[in-house]
Amino acid sequence: MSGRPFRELRRLFRDGRLSWSDLDPGERAALTPYQRQQLLDWENDVLERGDQDLHRSTSVRTRSGGLPTLGRWN
């Protein structure tokens, strides 16, 4: 597999720190159909979940180049 291993991609997608558009063509080509669907599902889950982090703090997310920028409101 070229690029990052699937385990790392999975973690980044689940954390909302990576999106499908951030993957290079080699990384996309190396994924199995099942892995591809998992990543797309996790990306959708991140986009659909409430605007709260693990500690239930409200956060502001903006995407710039596919990477979220987080800021907290107290």
Biopython code that builds the backbone (N, CA, C, O; Angstrom):
import numpy as np
from Bio.PDB.StructureBuilder import StructureBuilder

atoms = [
    (1, "MET", "N", (0.849, -1.177, 0.000)),
    (1, "MET", "CA", (0.000, 0.000, 0.000)),
    (1, "MET", "C", (0.891, 1.235, 0.000)),
    (1, "MET", "O", (1.797, 1.364, 0.824)),
    (2, "SER", "N", (0.626, 2.120, -0.915)),
    (2, "SER", "CA", (1.405, 3.360, -0.926)),
    (2, "SER", "C", (0.805, 4.337, 0.075)),
    (2, "SER", "O", (-0.387, 4.274, 0.376)),
    (3, "GLY", "N", (1.625, 5.230, 0.584)),
    (3, "GLY", "CA", (1.121, 6.223, 1.522)),
    (3, "GLY", "C", (0.936, 5.652, 2.915)),
    (3, "GLY", "O", (1.682, 4.776, 3.352)),
    (4, "ARG", "N", (-0.069, 6.164, 3.598)),
    (4, "ARG", "CA", (-0.323, 5.794, 4.994)),
    (4, "ARG", "C", (-1.036, 4.447, 5.096)),
    (4, "ARG", "O", (-1.833, 4.096, 4.226)),
    (5, "PRO", "N", (-0.750, 3.694, 6.158)),
    (5, "PRO", "CA", (-1.459, 2.425, 6.359)),
    (5, "PRO", "C", (-2.931, 2.672, 6.701)),
    (5, "PRO", "O", (-3.293, 3.741, 7.192)),
    (6, "PHE", "N", (-3.764, 1.676, 6.435)),
    (6, "PHE", "CA", (-5.202, 1.816, 6.670)),
    (6, "PHE", "C", (-5.510, 2.157, 8.122)),
    (6, "PHE", "O", (-6.417, 2.945, 8.388)),
    (7, "ARG", "N", (-4.775, 1.582, 9.058)),
    (7, "ARG", "CA", (-5.014, 1.857, 10.481)),
    (7, "ARG", "C", (-4.898, 3.360, 10.773)),
    (7, "ARG", "O", (-5.707, 3.917, 11.516)),
    (8, "GLU", "N", (-3.895, 4.004, 10.189)),
    (8, "GLU", "CA", (-3.720, 5.447, 10.390)),
    (8, "GLU", "C", (-4.840, 6.225, 9.707)),
    (8, "GLU", "O", (-5.381, 7.170, 10.281)),
    (9, "LEU", "N", (-5.188, 5.831, 8.489)),
    (9, "LEU", "CA", (-6.288, 6.498, 7.781)),
    (9, "LEU", "C", (-7.583, 6.394, 8.581)),
    (9, "LEU", "O", (-8.326, 7.368, 8.707)),
    (10, "ARG", "N", (-7.845, 5.213, 9.115)),
    (10, "ARG", "CA", (-9.059, 4.989, 9.904)),
    (10, "ARG", "C", (-9.103, 5.936, 11.098)),
    (10, "ARG", "O", (-10.131, 6.557, 11.366)),
    (11, "ARG", "N", (-7.992, 6.043, 11.809)),
    (11, "ARG", "CA", (-7.940, 6.929, 12.984)),
    (11, "ARG", "C", (-8.181, 8.382, 12.590)),
    (11, "ARG", "O", (-8.939, 9.091, 13.253)),
    (12, "LEU", "N", (-7.543, 8.824, 11.519)),
    (12, "LEU", "CA", (-7.686, 10.208, 11.074)),
    (12, "LEU", "C", (-9.110, 10.508, 10.613)),
    (12, "LEU", "O", (-9.636, 11.587, 10.888)),
    (13, "PHE", "N", (-9.736, 9.562, 9.915)),
    (13, "PHE", "CA", (-11.119, 9.752, 9.477)),
    (13, "PHE", "C", (-12.064, 9.800, 10.666)),
    (13, "PHE", "O", (-12.937, 10.666, 10.732)),
    (14, "ARG", "N", (-11.897, 8.876, 11.608)),
    (14, "ARG", "CA", (-12.770, 8.848, 12.793)),
    (14, "ARG", "C", (-12.653, 10.122, 13.607)),
    (14, "ARG", "O", (-13.639, 10.595, 14.173)),
    (15, "ASP", "N", (-11.446, 10.681, 13.670)),
    (15, "ASP", "CA", (-11.220, 11.919, 14.428)),
    (15, "ASP", "C", (-11.659, 13.156, 13.663)),
    (15, "ASP", "O", (-11.658, 14.256, 14.216)),
    (16, "GLY", "N", (-12.037, 12.993, 12.397)),
    (16, "GLY", "CA", (-12.445, 14.130, 11.587)),
    (16, "GLY", "C", (-11.275, 14.972, 11.109)),
    (16, "GLY", "O", (-11.457, 16.134, 10.744)),
    (17, "ARG", "N", (-10.076, 14.403, 11.107)),
    (17, "ARG", "CA", (-8.879, 15.153, 10.724)),
    (17, "ARG", "C", (-8.464, 14.904, 9.283)),
    (17, "ARG", "O", (-7.487, 15.486, 8.813)),
    (18, "LEU", "N", (-9.198, 14.039, 8.568)),
    (18, "LEU", "CA", (-8.864, 13.705, 7.196)),
    (18, "LEU", "C", (-10.156, 13.452, 6.442)),
    (18, "LEU", "O", (-11.094, 12.878, 6.994)),
    (19, "SER", "N", (-10.214, 13.873, 5.194)),
    (19, "SER", "CA", (-11.391, 13.616, 4.369)),
    (19, "SER", "C", (-10.978, 12.877, 3.103)),
    (19, "SER", "O", (-9.792, 12.779, 2.786)),
    (20, "TRP", "N", (-11.969, 12.359, 2.384)),
    (20, "TRP", "CA", (-11.717, 11.581, 1.173)),
    (20, "TRP", "C", (-10.884, 12.374, 0.177)),
    (20, "TRP", "O", (-10.000, 11.815, -0.472)),
    (21, "SER", "N", (-11.151, 13.655, 0.049)),
    (21, "SER", "CA", (-10.426, 14.485, -0.923)),
    (21, "SER", "C", (-8.955, 14.674, -0.551)),
    (21, "SER", "O", (-8.159, 15.095, -1.389)),
    (22, "ASP", "N", (-8.585, 14.368, 0.696)),
    (22, "ASP", "CA", (-7.189, 14.491, 1.128)),
    (22, "ASP", "C", (-6.328, 13.298, 0.715)),
    (22, "ASP", "O", (-5.100, 13.384, 0.738)),
    (23, "LEU", "N", (-6.958, 12.193, 0.339)),
    (23, "LEU", "CA", (-6.202, 10.999, -0.049)),
    (23, "LEU", "C", (-5.620, 11.177, -1.440)),
    (23, "LEU", "O", (-6.281, 11.699, -2.337)),
    (24, "ASP", "N", (-4.381, 10.739, -1.614)),
    (24, "ASP", "CA", (-3.798, 10.809, -2.955)),
    (24, "ASP", "C", (-4.289, 9.603, -3.767)),
    (24, "ASP", "O", (-4.771, 8.629, -3.190)),
    (25, "PRO", "N", (-4.171, 9.658, -5.091)),
    (25, "PRO", "CA", (-4.678, 8.561, -5.933)),
    (25, "PRO", "C", (-4.094, 7.196, -5.574)),
    (25, "PRO", "O", (-4.793, 6.187, -5.676)),
    (26, "GLY", "N", (-2.835, 7.145, -5.157)),
    (26, "GLY", "CA", (-2.226, 5.877, -4.762)),
    (26, "GLY", "C", (-2.877, 5.285, -3.524)),
    (26, "GLY", "O", (-3.096, 4.076, -3.448)),
    (27, "GLU", "N", (-3.192, 6.150, -2.541)),
    (27, "GLU", "CA", (-3.860, 5.677, -1.329)),
    (27, "GLU", "C", (-5.261, 5.167, -1.654)),
    (27, "GLU", "O", (-5.686, 4.133, -1.138)),
    (28, "ARG", "N", (-5.968, 5.885, -2.500)),
    (28, "ARG", "CA", (-7.320, 5.454, -2.889)),
    (28, "ARG", "C", (-7.280, 4.121, -3.618)),
    (28, "ARG", "O", (-8.101, 3.242, -3.356)),
    (29, "ALA", "N", (-6.326, 3.969, -4.533)),
    (29, "ALA", "CA", (-6.230, 2.745, -5.336)),
    (29, "ALA", "C", (-5.867, 1.533, -4.482)),
    (29, "ALA", "O", (-6.251, 0.410, -4.810)),
    (30, "ALA", "N", (-5.134, 1.748, -3.392)),
    (30, "ALA", "CA", (-4.690, 0.641, -2.549)),
    (30, "ALA", "C", (-5.785, 0.119, -1.621)),
    (30, "ALA", "O", (-5.631, -0.948, -1.028)),
    (31, "LEU", "N", (-6.881, 0.852, -1.488)),
    (31, "LEU", "CA", (-7.954, 0.437, -0.590)),
    (31, "LEU", "C", (-8.827, -0.635, -1.227)),
    (31, "LEU", "O", (-9.089, -0.608, -2.430)),
    (32, "THR", "N", (-9.269, -1.573, -0.406)),
    (32, "THR", "CA", (-10.262, -2.539, -0.881)),
    (32, "THR", "C", (-11.615, -1.824, -0.929)),
    (32, "THR", "O", (-11.775, -0.782, -0.293)),
    (33, "PRO", "N", (-12.584, -2.356, -1.663)),
    (33, "PRO", "CA", (-13.916, -1.727, -1.671)),
    (33, "PRO", "C", (-14.499, -1.588, -0.262)),
    (33, "PRO", "O", (-15.149, -0.588, 0.045)),
    (34, "TYR", "N", (-14.269, -2.584, 0.588)),
    (34, "TYR", "CA", (-14.778, -2.521, 1.957)),
    (34, "TYR", "C", (-14.112, -1.390, 2.749)),
    (34, "TYR", "O", (-14.792, -0.646, 3.455)),
    (35, "GLN", "N", (-12.784, -1.259, 2.634)),
    (35, "GLN", "CA", (-12.070, -0.185, 3.331)),
    (35, "GLN", "C", (-12.524, 1.176, 2.821)),
    (35, "GLN", "O", (-12.712, 2.106, 3.605)),
    (36, "ARG", "N", (-12.698, 1.291, 1.525)),
    (36, "ARG", "CA", (-13.155, 2.550, 0.921)),
    (36, "ARG", "C", (-14.510, 2.950, 1.508)),
    (36, "ARG", "O", (-14.716, 4.106, 1.879)),
    (37, "GLN", "N", (-15.424, 1.993, 1.589)),
    (37, "GLN", "CA", (-16.749, 2.285, 2.132)),
    (37, "GLN", "C", (-16.676, 2.660, 3.607)),
    (37, "GLN", "O", (-17.390, 3.556, 4.055)),
    (38, "GLN", "N", (-15.817, 1.980, 4.365)),
    (38, "GLN", "CA", (-15.651, 2.323, 5.782)),
    (38, "GLN", "C", (-15.206, 3.772, 5.941)),
    (38, "GLN", "O", (-15.766, 4.508, 6.753)),
    (39, "LEU", "N", (-14.209, 4.184, 5.177)),
    (39, "LEU", "CA", (-13.703, 5.554, 5.284)),
    (39, "LEU", "C", (-14.779, 6.566, 4.910)),
    (39, "LEU", "O", (-14.934, 7.586, 5.582)),
    (40, "LEU", "N", (-15.518, 6.290, 3.850)),
    (40, "LEU", "CA", (-16.586, 7.206, 3.443)),
    (40, "LEU", "C", (-17.683, 7.271, 4.507)),
    (40, "LEU", "O", (-18.219, 8.345, 4.779)),
    (41, "ASP", "N", (-18.016, 6.137, 5.105)),
    (41, "ASP", "CA", (-19.018, 6.125, 6.178)),
    (41, "ASP", "C", (-18.541, 6.926, 7.383)),
    (41, "ASP", "O", (-19.309, 7.694, 7.962)),
    (42, "TRP", "N", (-17.259, 6.750, 7.769)),
    (42, "TRP", "CA", (-16.731, 7.509, 8.909)),
    (42, "TRP", "C", (-16.702, 8.999, 8.609)),
    (42, "TRP", "O", (-16.985, 9.815, 9.486)),
    (43, "GLU", "N", (-16.362, 9.359, 7.377)),
    (43, "GLU", "CA", (-16.357, 10.772, 7.008)),
    (43, "GLU", "C", (-17.763, 11.344, 7.143)),
    (43, "GLU", "O", (-17.935, 12.444, 7.669)),
    (44, "ASN", "N", (-18.766, 10.613, 6.678)),
    (44, "ASN", "CA", (-20.151, 11.071, 6.794)),
    (44, "ASN", "C", (-20.587, 11.158, 8.245)),
    (44, "ASN", "O", (-21.287, 12.098, 8.621)),
    (45, "ASP", "N", (-20.187, 10.193, 9.072)),
    (45, "ASP", "CA", (-20.526, 10.231, 10.494)),
    (45, "ASP", "C", (-19.954, 11.471, 11.165)),
    (45, "ASP", "O", (-20.630, 12.106, 11.974)),
    (46, "VAL", "N", (-18.729, 11.817, 10.840)),
    (46, "VAL", "CA", (-18.091, 13.001, 11.419)),
    (46, "VAL", "C", (-18.850, 14.254, 11.011)),
    (46, "VAL", "O", (-19.062, 15.149, 11.829)),
    (47, "LEU", "N", (-19.261, 14.319, 9.747)),
    (47, "LEU", "CA", (-19.971, 15.499, 9.264)),
    (47, "LEU", "C", (-21.375, 15.599, 9.847)),
    (47, "LEU", "O", (-21.907, 16.701, 9.981)),
    (48, "GLU", "N", (-21.990, 14.460, 10.197)),
    (48, "GLU", "CA", (-23.363, 14.455, 10.695)),
    (48, "GLU", "C", (-23.476, 14.523, 12.209)),
    (48, "GLU", "O", (-24.528, 14.896, 12.727)),
    (49, "ARG", "N", (-22.412, 14.169, 12.935)),
    (49, "ARG", "CA", (-22.539, 14.128, 14.390)),
    (49, "ARG", "C", (-22.626, 15.540, 14.959)),
    (49, "ARG", "O", (-22.234, 16.516, 14.318)),
    (50, "GLY", "N", (-23.145, 15.618, 16.170)),
    (50, "GLY", "CA", (-23.306, 16.907, 16.820)),
    (50, "GLY", "C", (-21.997, 17.644, 16.977)),
    (50, "GLY", "O", (-20.921, 17.051, 16.894)),
    (51, "ASP", "N", (-22.093, 18.914, 17.198)),
    (51, "ASP", "CA", (-20.910, 19.755, 17.296)),
    (51, "ASP", "C", (-20.373, 19.748, 18.725)),
    (51, "ASP", "O", (-20.275, 20.792, 19.370)),
    (52, "GLN", "N", (-20.026, 18.549, 19.210)),
    (52, "GLN", "CA", (-19.475, 18.399, 20.549)),
    (52, "GLN", "C", (-18.299, 17.449, 20.501)),
    (52, "GLN", "O", (-18.288, 16.503, 19.713)),
    (53, "ASP", "N", (-17.315, 17.694, 21.336)),
    (53, "ASP", "CA", (-16.180, 16.781, 21.411)),
    (53, "ASP", "C", (-16.451, 15.723, 22.485)),
    (53, "ASP", "O", (-17.560, 15.649, 23.014)),
    (54, "LEU", "N", (-15.459, 14.916, 22.803)),
    (54, "LEU", "CA", (-15.641, 13.829, 23.758)),
    (54, "LEU", "C", (-16.034, 14.308, 25.146)),
    (54, "LEU", "O", (-16.650, 13.562, 25.906)),
    (55, "HIS", "N", (-15.687, 15.537, 25.483)),
    (55, "HIS", "CA", (-15.983, 16.081, 26.804)),
    (55, "HIS", "C", (-17.247, 16.920, 26.795)),
    (55, "HIS", "O", (-17.529, 17.645, 27.749)),
    (56, "ARG", "N", (-18.004, 16.821, 25.715)),
    (56, "ARG", "CA", (-19.265, 17.550, 25.541)),
    (56, "ARG", "C", (-19.079, 19.063, 25.471)),
    (56, "ARG", "O", (-20.016, 19.818, 25.730)),
    (57, "SER", "N", (-17.876, 19.504, 25.124)),
    (57, "SER", "CA", (-17.644, 20.925, 24.904)),
    (57, "SER", "C", (-18.081, 21.255, 23.487)),
    (57, "SER", "O", (-17.838, 20.482, 22.560)),
    (58, "THR", "N", (-18.712, 22.378, 23.322)),
    (58, "THR", "CA", (-19.112, 22.794, 21.988)),
    (58, "THR", "C", (-17.890, 23.315, 21.260)),
    (58, "THR", "O", (-17.099, 24.072, 21.824)),
    (59, "SER", "N", (-17.735, 22.919, 20.028)),
    (59, "SER", "CA", (-16.578, 23.357, 19.260)),
    (59, "SER", "C", (-17.022, 23.921, 17.924)),
    (59, "SER", "O", (-18.116, 23.630, 17.440)),
    (60, "VAL", "N", (-16.175, 24.715, 17.351)),
    (60, "VAL", "CA", (-16.423, 25.305, 16.045)),
    (60, "VAL", "C", (-15.474, 24.641, 15.074)),
    (60, "VAL", "O", (-14.265, 24.611, 15.304)),
    (61, "ARG", "N", (-16.014, 24.104, 13.981)),
    (61, "ARG", "CA", (-15.180, 23.433, 12.987)),
    (61, "ARG", "C", (-15.316, 24.154, 11.657)),
    (61, "ARG", "O", (-16.422, 24.434, 11.194)),
    (62, "THR", "N", (-14.199, 24.443, 11.065)),
    (62, "THR", "CA", (-14.196, 24.955, 9.703)),
    (62, "THR", "C", (-13.188, 24.147, 8.932)),
    (62, "THR", "O", (-12.144, 23.772, 9.464)),
    (63, "ARG", "N", (-13.491, 23.877, 7.687)),
    (63, "ARG", "CA", (-12.578, 23.069, 6.884)),
    (63, "ARG", "C", (-11.744, 23.977, 5.993)),
    (63, "ARG", "O", (-12.262, 24.848, 5.294)),
    (64, "SER", "N", (-10.465, 23.753, 6.038)),
    (64, "SER", "CA", (-9.528, 24.471, 5.189)),
    (64, "SER", "C", (-8.556, 23.445, 4.651)),
    (64, "SER", "O", (-7.725, 22.925, 5.395)),
    (65, "GLY", "N", (-8.650, 23.150, 3.376)),
    (65, "GLY", "CA", (-7.784, 22.132, 2.811)),
    (65, "GLY", "C", (-8.098, 20.740, 3.317)),
    (65, "GLY", "O", (-7.226, 19.871, 3.306)),
    (66, "GLY", "N", (-9.321, 20.507, 3.761)),
    (66, "GLY", "CA", (-9.735, 19.197, 4.205)),
    (66, "GLY", "C", (-9.428, 18.903, 5.660)),
    (66, "GLY", "O", (-9.855, 17.869, 6.174)),
    (67, "LEU", "N", (-8.704, 19.773, 6.338)),
    (67, "LEU", "CA", (-8.375, 19.536, 7.741)),
    (67, "LEU", "C", (-9.183, 20.470, 8.627)),
    (67, "LEU", "O", (-9.226, 21.674, 8.377)),
    (68, "PRO", "N", (-9.822, 19.935, 9.656)),
    (68, "PRO", "CA", (-10.634, 20.789, 10.518)),
    (68, "PRO", "C", (-9.777, 21.652, 11.435)),
    (68, "PRO", "O", (-8.700, 21.250, 11.876)),
    (69, "THR", "N", (-10.276, 22.818, 11.700)),
    (69, "THR", "CA", (-9.668, 23.711, 12.671)),
    (69, "THR", "C", (-10.654, 23.809, 13.821)),
    (69, "THR", "O", (-11.807, 24.191, 13.619)),
    (70, "LEU", "N", (-10.220, 23.474, 15.011)),
    (70, "LEU", "CA", (-11.129, 23.451, 16.148)),
    (70, "LEU", "C", (-10.896, 24.640, 17.056)),
    (70, "LEU", "O", (-9.758, 25.041, 17.300)),
    (71, "GLY", "N", (-11.976, 25.193, 17.549)),
    (71, "GLY", "CA", (-11.918, 26.247, 18.547)),
    (71, "GLY", "C", (-13.045, 26.004, 19.530)),
    (71, "GLY", "O", (-14.129, 25.591, 19.119)),
    (72, "ARG", "N", (-12.835, 26.241, 20.785)),
    (72, "ARG", "CA", (-13.859, 25.967, 21.791)),
    (72, "ARG", "C", (-14.507, 27.235, 22.283)),
    (72, "ARG", "O", (-13.871, 28.275, 22.450)),
    (73, "TRP", "N", (-15.799, 27.105, 22.508)),
    (73, "TRP", "CA", (-16.564, 28.161, 23.159)),
    (73, "TRP", "C", (-16.808, 27.719, 24.588)),
    (73, "TRP", "O", (-17.224, 26.582, 24.810)),
    (74, "ASN", "N", (-16.567, 28.564, 25.547)),
    (74, "ASN", "CA", (-16.804, 28.208, 26.954)),
    (74, "ASN", "C", (-18.172, 28.645, 27.384)),
    (74, "ASN", "O", (-18.554, 28.433, 28.535)),
]
sb = StructureBuilder()
sb.init_structure("model")
sb.init_model(0)
sb.init_chain("A")
sb.init_seg("    ")
for serial, (resi, resn, name, xyz) in enumerate(atoms, 1):
    if name == "N":
        sb.init_residue(resn, " ", resi, " ")
    sb.init_atom(name, np.array(xyz, "f"), 0.0, 1.0, " ", f" {name:<3s}", serial, name[0])
structure = sb.get_structure()
